[in-house]
């Protein structure tokens, strides 16, 4: 890693947003009126991410004001004022907006946006335990590796809360059962096991089994909150490192191609590949996104297009199979994708169809960037051949949103992910910098850098508890 790749992004000096009323309903899957929800989205987007995160951290008292400026400041302290003031530097974009978060806490419930229903309806889906979150993950109510990891952590914390007055042995058995259900819900994503292991390690530190159920609940919730806050900070850093890699075009917007969905719906916080796009927009770097529709589940056309529309980023949806044609025309300056699991050697599992994109990018000399937090990296997996690839139901291929598109009885293959060999990856963009081959050395160094950074006070605990206000700018 070069010095410039490792440099610290500019610190965000203002993370506060006002407390606001949250009119959303809490219990059960709720179908919101689409127009109302959309209006609410535009009204709330700017403060929502920070407000949600602060609520998650139990630091609502730290939140002092909400404005579009807050989102801009997070993404680009220097440029926030201009971009929000209306002198938008990206004339191609629509109304500057932001992304909304994939989940929020509401009392003893974790409320998810039901991603199965987007873009037609903004629907919320409520969970009260690790088991319910595991089911939601399996059913793709929430999907995307980083978001699943954060939701899993909060789900396990909810189970600890619900079990706080049970006997220690029953509590331990229930928590372990919930942890197993979460880890098995979708096996390819590294982030879920990573998050669950973090919480269970804290649990194990408290005793065998720990007696004080209230202490268990508090500690697990604190660890889950920390995971969420770390993600917000890490995505911001990652986005800045990613932006540094992208060329500035002399006479036209930068044109990037992306696959699947890597915005907040997939990542819980700013996002990875789409986080970079969002930062580009906010710093006035004209950018346009080609969005692979992402067969068979259509995360690109349903979710990425929806998020980019909300964010005011110009985009064009295309069939996955059109990517080669587009690259051959010279219309793609860079490919940005996420990751579900990155092996120690840099081989990367991501949404099915990522590997052929990487082959095409190599063929056409287009840089291919994997953008992922270190929570998606599993050094215990030596290479791509060791990554378990989730196989999903054939109906996702033979039917489109319930409508058959193949003769009845057709067999179908539906691997949810493929593994892209490291040699096809130009750089892996993480919160510790953009890493280049040989990836194993870079990844290990990035973990060291992350540990050192996070060990440094005030760290993330600053958002938790009564002292939150004084540390509100720390993350
Ligand atoms: O099956 P999904 O929708 O969970 O797959 C998601 C992806 O493949 C994403 O690209 C990946 O999780 C990275 S999200 C930053």
Boltz pocket constraint, residues with backbone or C-beta under 6 A from the ligand:
constraints:
  - pocket:
      binder: B
      contacts: [[A, 143], [A, 144], [A, 145], [A, 146], [A, 259], [A, 260], [A, 261], [A, 262], [A, 263], [A, 266], [A, 267], [A, 272], [A, 273], [A, 299], [A, 337], [A, 338], [A, 339], [A, 340], [A, 350], [A, 351], [A, 352], [A, 371], [A, 416]]
      max_distance: 6.0
